[in-house]
Amino acid sequence: MTTDSFSLTLLQMDEWVELLITYDEVEAQIIKDILEAENVPVVINSLKIRPYPVSIGRIGEIKILVNRGNIEKAQEILKIMKGSSEDGVI
């Protein structure tokens, strides 16, 4: 799921929590794909304006959101990913 595919109502926003902020679209997509492969629904929320490669402050932020009930699982997956990349596996 991405914000491109549907709009979140204010009521639904309470169900999603911020997992991570990145400034790299590729990194955001990789994290999204890995989390969704582990059955963790993901929403990517970005303020970037597509035609302009601006990454200054909040304009460049890409927020990765997960359901409140999946936050601990998602954090554990990220911790494993980070440990793997430090070991040179990823």
KEGULO-407081 format. One record per atom (N, C-alpha, C, O): atom name; residue number from 1; x, y, z. Coordinates in steps of 0.2 Angstrom, whole numbers. Last residue first. Layout:
N
(r CA; NUM; (X; Y; Z))
...
This chain:
90
(r N; 90; (120; -39; 16))
(r CA; 90; (116; -35; 12))
(r C; 90; (119; -30; 9))
(r O; 90; (117; -26; 5))
(r N; 89; (131; -44; 23))
(r CA; 89; (127; -48; 20))
(r C; 89; (122; -45; 15))
(r O; 89; (121; -48; 9))
(r N; 88; (139; -36; 31))
(r CA; 88; (141; -36; 24))
(r C; 88; (137; -41; 20))
(r O; 88; (138; -43; 14))
(r N; 87; (135; -33; 44))
(r CA; 87; (139; -39; 43))
(r C; 87; (141; -40; 35))
(r O; 87; (145; -45; 34))
(r N; 86; (127; -23; 42))
(r CA; 86; (133; -21; 45))
(r C; 86; (138; -27; 44))
(r O; 86; (144; -26; 44))
(r N; 85; (116; -29; 36))
(r CA; 85; (120; -25; 32))
(r C; 85; (127; -23; 35))
(r O; 85; (131; -22; 31))
(r N; 84; (111; -36; 47))
(r CA; 84; (114; -40; 41))
(r C; 84; (118; -35; 37))
(r O; 84; (123; -38; 34))
(r N; 83; (107; -26; 56))
(r CA; 83; (113; -31; 58))
(r C; 83; (116; -34; 52))
(r O; 83; (122; -35; 52))
(r N; 82; (97; -21; 48))
(r CA; 82; (103; -17; 49))
(r C; 82; (108; -21; 52))
(r O; 82; (114; -20; 49))
(r N; 81; (88; -32; 48))
(r CA; 81; (91; -29; 41))
(r C; 81; (97; -25; 43))
(r O; 81; (102; -26; 39))
(r N; 80; (85; -33; 61))
(r CA; 80; (88; -38; 58))
(r C; 80; (92; -36; 51))
(r O; 80; (97; -38; 50))
(r N; 79; (79; -21; 63))
(r CA; 79; (85; -22; 67))
(r C; 79; (89; -28; 64))
(r O; 79; (95; -27; 63))
(r N; 78; (68; -22; 55))
(r CA; 78; (73; -17; 53))
(r C; 78; (79; -18; 57))
(r O; 78; (84; -17; 54))
(r N; 77; (61; -33; 62))
(r CA; 77; (63; -34; 55))
(r C; 77; (69; -29; 53))
(r O; 77; (74; -31; 50))
(r N; 76; (58; -25; 73))
(r CA; 76; (62; -31; 74))
(r C; 76; (65; -33; 67))
(r O; 76; (71; -35; 66))
(r N; 75; (49; -16; 68))
(r CA; 75; (55; -14; 71))
(r C; 75; (60; -19; 72))
(r O; 75; (66; -18; 71))
(r N; 74; (39; -24; 64))
(r CA; 74; (42; -21; 59))
(r C; 74; (49; -18; 62))
(r O; 74; (54; -18; 58))
(r N; 73; (34; -29; 77))
(r CA; 73; (37; -34; 72))
(r C; 73; (41; -30; 67))
(r O; 73; (46; -33; 65))
(r N; 72; (30; -17; 83))
(r CA; 72; (36; -21; 86))
(r C; 72; (39; -26; 81))
(r O; 72; (45; -27; 80))
(r N; 71; (20; -13; 74))
(r CA; 71; (26; -9; 75))
(r C; 71; (31; -13; 78))
(r O; 71; (37; -12; 75))
(r N; 70; (7; -19; 71))
(r CA; 70; (13; -22; 68))
(r C; 70; (20; -18; 70))
(r O; 70; (25; -20; 67))
(r N; 69; (-3; -11; 77))
(r CA; 69; (-2; -18; 79))
(r C; 69; (4; -21; 77))
(r O; 69; (6; -26; 79))
(r N; 68; (-2; 1; 69))
(r CA; 68; (0; 1; 76))
(r C; 68; (1; -6; 79))
(r O; 68; (6; -7; 83))
(r N; 67; (5; -2; 53))
(r CA; 67; (-1; -2; 57))
(r C; 67; (2; -2; 64))
(r O; 67; (7; -5; 66))
(r N; 66; (17; 10; 47))
(r CA; 66; (15; 3; 48))
(r C; 66; (9; 3; 53))
(r O; 66; (8; 8; 57))
(r N; 65; (26; 21; 36))
(r CA; 65; (21; 20; 41))
(r C; 65; (19; 12; 41))
(r O; 65; (18; 9; 36))
(r N; 64; (39; 30; 32))
(r CA; 64; (37; 24; 32))
(r C; 64; (32; 22; 38))
(r O; 64; (34; 23; 43))
(r N; 63; (41; 46; 24))
(r CA; 63; (39; 42; 30))
(r C; 63; (37; 35; 28))
(r O; 63; (33; 34; 24))
(r N; 62; (53; 55; 17))
(r CA; 62; (49; 50; 15))
(r C; 62; (47; 46; 22))
(r O; 62; (52; 43; 25))
(r N; 61; (58; 72; 15))
(r CA; 61; (56; 66; 20))
(r C; 61; (51; 61; 16))
(r O; 61; (47; 63; 13))
(r N; 60; (60; 83; 8))
(r CA; 60; (63; 77; 6))
(r C; 60; (61; 71; 10))
(r O; 60; (64; 66; 8))
(r N; 59; (54; 93; 15))
(r CA; 59; (51; 92; 8))
(r C; 59; (54; 85; 6))
(r O; 59; (51; 82; 2))
(r N; 58; (60; 95; 27))
(r CA; 58; (54; 91; 27))
(r C; 58; (52; 89; 20))
(r O; 58; (48; 84; 19))
(r N; 57; (76; 97; 20))
(r CA; 57; (72; 97; 26))
(r C; 57; (66; 92; 25))
(r O; 57; (66; 87; 22))
(r N; 56; (77; 95; 3))
(r CA; 56; (79; 99; 8))
(r C; 56; (74; 99; 14))
(r O; 56; (68; 100; 13))
(r N; 55; (78; 89; -10))
(r CA; 55; (78; 85; -3))
(r C; 55; (80; 89; 2))
(r O; 55; (84; 87; 6))
(r N; 54; (71; 89; -25))
(r CA; 54; (73; 93; -20))
(r C; 54; (72; 88; -13))
(r O; 54; (68; 85; -12))
(r N; 53; (70; 86; -40))
(r CA; 53; (74; 82; -35))
(r C; 53; (76; 86; -29))
(r O; 53; (82; 87; -28))
(r N; 52; (54; 88; -46))
(r CA; 52; (59; 92; -44))
(r C; 52; (63; 87; -39))
(r O; 52; (60; 85; -34))
(r N; 51; (43; 80; -50))
(r CA; 51; (47; 82; -55))
(r C; 51; (54; 86; -53))
(r O; 51; (58; 87; -57))
(r N; 50; (37; 76; -36))
(r CA; 50; (41; 71; -41))
(r C; 50; (45; 75; -46))
(r O; 50; (51; 73; -47))
(r N; 49; (40; 83; -22))
(r CA; 49; (37; 84; -28))
(r C; 49; (40; 81; -33))
(r O; 49; (46; 83; -35))
(r N; 48; (38; 74; -6))
(r CA; 48; (42; 76; -12))
(r C; 48; (38; 78; -18))
(r O; 48; (32; 75; -19))
(r N; 47; (32; 70; 5))
(r CA; 47; (31; 77; 3))
(r C; 47; (34; 79; -3))
(r O; 47; (34; 84; -5))
(r N; 46; (26; 53; 7))
(r CA; 46; (31; 58; 5))
(r C; 46; (28; 65; 3))
(r O; 46; (23; 65; 0))
(r N; 45; (23; 38; 14))
(r CA; 45; (20; 45; 14))
(r C; 45; (26; 50; 13))
(r O; 45; (31; 50; 17))
(r N; 44; (19; 22; 12))
(r CA; 44; (24; 27; 11))
(r C; 44; (21; 34; 10))
(r O; 44; (17; 35; 6))
(r N; 43; (13; 9; 22))
(r CA; 43; (11; 15; 19))
(r C; 43; (17; 20; 18))
(r O; 43; (20; 21; 23))
(r N; 42; (11; -8; 24))
(r CA; 42; (15; -2; 24))
(r C; 42; (12; 3; 20))
(r O; 42; (9; 2; 15))
(r N; 41; (8; -23; 33))
(r CA; 41; (6; -18; 28))
(r C; 41; (10; -12; 29))
(r O; 41; (11; -10; 35))
(r N; 40; (18; -37; 34))
(r CA; 40; (17; -31; 38))
(r C; 40; (15; -26; 32))
(r O; 40; (19; -23; 28))
(r N; 39; (22; -50; 28))
(r CA; 39; (15; -48; 30))
(r C; 39; (14; -42; 35))
(r O; 39; (9; -42; 39))
(r N; 38; (34; -50; 24))
(r CA; 38; (33; -53; 30))
(r C; 38; (26; -51; 33))
(r O; 38; (25; -52; 39))
(r N; 37; (33; -43; 12))
(r CA; 37; (35; -50; 12))
(r C; 37; (34; -53; 18))
(r O; 37; (33; -59; 18))
(r N; 36; (32; -30; 18))
(r CA; 36; (26; -33; 15))
(r C; 36; (27; -40; 14))
(r O; 36; (22; -44; 14))
(r N; 35; (46; -28; 22))
(r CA; 35; (40; -28; 27))
(r C; 35; (34; -32; 24))
(r O; 35; (31; -36; 27))
(r N; 34; (52; -28; 9))
(r CA; 34; (54; -33; 14))
(r C; 34; (48; -34; 19))
(r O; 34; (46; -39; 21))
(r N; 33; (45; -17; 3))
(r CA; 33; (45; -23; 0))
(r C; 33; (46; -29; 5))
(r O; 33; (43; -34; 5))
(r N; 32; (49; -6; 11))
(r CA; 32; (42; -8; 10))
(r C; 32; (41; -15; 8))
(r O; 32; (37; -19; 10))
(r N; 31; (63; -6; 10))
(r CA; 31; (60; -8; 16))
(r C; 31; (53; -10; 16))
(r O; 31; (51; -15; 19))
(r N; 30; (63; -3; -4))
(r CA; 30; (66; -9; -2))
(r C; 30; (63; -11; 5))
(r O; 30; (61; -17; 6))
(r N; 29; (57; 10; -4))
(r CA; 29; (54; 5; -7))
(r C; 29; (57; -2; -5))
(r O; 29; (53; -7; -5))
(r N; 28; (67; 17; 4))
(r CA; 28; (60; 16; 6))
(r C; 28; (56; 11; 3))
(r O; 28; (53; 7; 6))
(r N; 27; (78; 16; -4))
(r CA; 27; (78; 13; 2))
(r C; 27; (71; 12; 5))
(r O; 27; (70; 7; 8))
(r N; 26; (73; 24; -15))
(r CA; 26; (75; 17; -16))
(r C; 26; (75; 13; -9))
(r O; 26; (72; 8; -9))
(r N; 25; (72; 37; -9))
(r CA; 25; (66; 33; -12))
(r C; 25; (67; 26; -13))
(r O; 25; (63; 21; -12))
(r N; 24; (78; 43; 5))
(r CA; 24; (80; 39; -1))
(r C; 24; (74; 35; -3))
(r O; 24; (72; 31; 0))
(r N; 23; (77; 48; 17))
(r CA; 23; (77; 53; 11))
(r C; 23; (78; 50; 5))
(r O; 23; (79; 53; -1))
(r N; 22; (66; 42; 30))
(r CA; 22; (72; 42; 25))
(r C; 22; (71; 47; 20))
(r O; 22; (66; 51; 19))
(r N; 21; (60; 37; 45))
(r CA; 21; (60; 43; 40))
(r C; 21; (66; 42; 36))
(r O; 21; (72; 41; 39))
(r N; 20; (49; 24; 52))
(r CA; 20; (56; 27; 49))
(r C; 20; (55; 33; 45))
(r O; 20; (50; 33; 41))
(r N; 19; (37; 22; 57))
(r CA; 19; (42; 17; 58))
(r C; 19; (49; 20; 57))
(r O; 19; (53; 19; 61))
(r N; 18; (23; 30; 63))
(r CA; 18; (29; 31; 59))
(r C; 18; (34; 26; 62))
(r O; 18; (36; 25; 68))
(r N; 17; (7; 21; 62))
(r CA; 17; (12; 24; 66))
(r C; 17; (19; 25; 62))
(r O; 17; (20; 20; 57))
(r N; 16; (-11; 20; 60))
(r CA; 16; (-4; 20; 57))
(r C; 16; (1; 24; 61))
(r O; 16; (-1; 29; 63))
(r N; 15; (-23; 23; 65))
(r CA; 15; (-21; 16; 65))
(r C; 15; (-14; 15; 63))
(r O; 15; (-11; 10; 63))
(r N; 14; (-25; 36; 63))
(r CA; 14; (-24; 34; 70))
(r C; 14; (-21; 27; 70))
(r O; 14; (-18; 25; 75))
(r N; 13; (-29; 37; 50))
(r CA; 13; (-22; 39; 52))
(r C; 13; (-20; 37; 59))
(r O; 13; (-14; 36; 60))
(r N; 12; (-43; 34; 50))
(r CA; 12; (-38; 29; 48))
(r C; 12; (-31; 30; 50))
(r O; 12; (-27; 26; 52))
(r N; 11; (-48; 47; 53))
(r CA; 11; (-49; 41; 57))
(r C; 11; (-44; 35; 56))
(r O; 11; (-41; 32; 61))
(r N; 10; (-44; 54; 42))
(r CA; 10; (-41; 56; 48))
(r C; 10; (-42; 50; 53))
(r O; 10; (-38; 49; 57))
(r N; 9; (-41; 42; 28))
(r CA; 9; (-45; 47; 32))
(r C; 9; (-42; 49; 38))
(r O; 9; (-37; 45; 41))
(r N; 8; (-29; 41; 15))
(r CA; 8; (-31; 39; 22))
(r C; 8; (-35; 45; 25))
(r O; 8; (-34; 51; 24))
(r N; 7; (-32; 36; -2))
(r CA; 7; (-31; 41; 3))
(r C; 7; (-33; 39; 10))
(r O; 7; (-38; 35; 11))
(r N; 6; (-21; 25; -12))
(r CA; 6; (-28; 27; -8))
(r C; 6; (-26; 32; -4))
(r O; 6; (-21; 34; -2))
(r N; 5; (-10; 24; -19))
(r CA; 5; (-15; 20; -21))
(r C; 5; (-22; 21; -17))
(r O; 5; (-27; 19; -20))
(r N; 4; (-1; 33; -14))
(r CA; 4; (-3; 34; -21))
(r C; 4; (-9; 30; -23))
(r O; 4; (-13; 32; -27))
(r N; 3; (3; 29; -2))
(r CA; 3; (-2; 34; -2))
(r C; 3; (-4; 36; -9))
(r O; 3; (-9; 39; -10))
(r N; 2; (3; 11; -4))
(r CA; 2; (6; 17; -4))
(r C; 2; (1; 23; -4))
(r O; 2; (-5; 22; -5))
(r N; 1; (4; -6; 0))
(r CA; 1; (0; 0; 0))
(r C; 1; (4; 6; 0))
(r O; 1; (9; 7; 4))
